[in-house]
Amino acid sequence: DKTEIPNAVCSLNNSVYLGGHSNSDSSGVKSEDSRNISDFYHDYWILKLNSDGSIVWDKTIGGNYGEFLRATVFTNDNQLLLIGSSSSDVTGEKSEARIGQDDYWIVSIDTNSNILWQKTIGGNYVDNLK
């Protein structure tokens, strides 16, 4: 089944940023295809909404396996940190090799959805944020 699961929201300058994970391809309001190799896996999916709820942009971020977005937070310099886990290799937007089966994966984006930096953190086995 195709699913979109929202679980993180924050706001900045009259905009709302809604984050979660999705395994859907481009359809409905989702503008980008899934990055993963199977319907079983998800990508980060983040949307920027105006104060009236209209969508400014949406962004799919992920690799060939599974990503689960668990939290979003703004830094003092207006970077939006996407915080979750990944089991992907260097594919799609994932630029660092996985360390274990699942790793913490932090991605920083600006308010226009451009990726600024990312970091994979983990040990040999499963490191998952819940």
C-alpha positions in Angstrom: 0.0 0.0 0.0 1.1 3.6 -0.6 1.2 5.7 2.5 2.0 9.2 3.7 2.6 9.5 7.4 2.9 13.1 8.8 4.7 13.3 12.2 6.6 16.6 12.4 5.5 20.2 12.1 7.1 23.5 12.7 6.6 27.1 11.6 8.7 30.1 10.6 7.8 33.5 9.2 4.1 32.7 8.6 4.9 29.4 6.8 4.2 25.9 8.1 6.5 23.0 7.4 4.9 19.6 7.5 7.2 16.6 7.5 6.8 12.8 7.5 7.5 9.9 5.3 6.0 8.6 2.1 6.3 5.7 -0.3 4.1 7.2 -3.0 5.3 8.3 -6.5 4.2 11.6 -7.9 0.4 11.9 -7.6 -2.1 14.2 -5.9 -0.1 17.0 -4.4 3.1 15.0 -4.3 5.4 16.3 -7.1 8.3 13.8 -7.0 8.6 10.0 -7.3 9.7 7.8 -4.5 13.5 7.1 -4.4 13.3 3.6 -3.1 13.5 0.2 -4.8 10.3 -1.3 -3.3 6.9 -0.2 -2.1 7.9 -1.4 1.3 10.3 1.5 1.8 9.7 5.2 2.5 11.4 8.5 1.9 11.4 11.8 3.9 8.6 14.0 2.5 8.4 17.7 3.5 5.9 20.4 2.5 6.0 24.1 2.9 2.6 25.7 3.4 1.5 29.4 3.3 -0.5 30.7 6.2 -3.7 30.0 4.3 -2.7 26.3 3.9 -1.7 26.4 0.2 1.3 24.4 -0.8 4.4 26.4 -1.7 6.6 23.4 -2.4 7.1 19.7 -1.5 10.3 17.8 -1.5 11.0 14.0 -1.5 14.4 13.2 0.1 15.8 9.6 0.3 17.8 6.8 -1.1 17.2 3.2 -2.4 15.9 1.7 0.9 14.0 3.2 3.8 13.9 6.6 5.4 11.6 7.6 8.3 11.4 11.2 9.3 10.7 11.6 13.0 11.2 15.3 13.8 11.9 18.7 12.3 13.4 21.8 13.9 14.7 25.2 12.8 18.2 26.3 13.7 18.9 29.9 14.6 20.1 30.6 11.0 16.8 29.3 9.5 18.0 25.9 8.5 15.3 23.2 8.8 16.8 20.0 10.2 15.0 16.8 9.1 15.8 14.2 11.8 15.1 10.5 11.4 16.6 7.2 10.2 17.9 5.7 7.0 18.9 2.2 5.7 19.9 3.5 2.3 23.2 3.3 0.5 24.6 6.3 -1.4 21.7 6.8 -3.8 19.1 9.5 -4.5 19.8 12.4 -2.2 21.8 10.3 0.3 25.4 11.2 -0.1 27.0 9.2 2.8 27.3 5.5 3.0 25.2 3.6 5.6 27.1 2.4 8.6 24.8 -0.3 9.9 21.4 -1.7 9.1 19.6 1.6 10.1 21.4 4.8 11.0 20.3 8.2 12.3 20.1 10.6 9.3 20.0 14.3 9.7 19.4 16.5 6.6 19.6 20.3 6.7 17.5 22.2 4.1 16.9 25.9 3.5 13.4 27.5 3.3 13.4 26.8 -0.5 14.0 23.0 0.0 17.7 23.1 -1.1 19.8 20.5 0.8 22.6 22.3 2.7 24.3 19.3 4.4 23.5 15.9 5.8 25.0 13.5 8.3 24.7 9.7 8.8 25.4 8.6 12.4 25.3 5.0 13.7 26.9 1.8 14.7 27.1 -1.7 13.1 23.4 -2.6 13.6 20.2 -0.8 14.1 20.1 2.9 15.3 16.5 4.1 15.1 14.8 7.2 16.3 11.2 6.6 17.6 
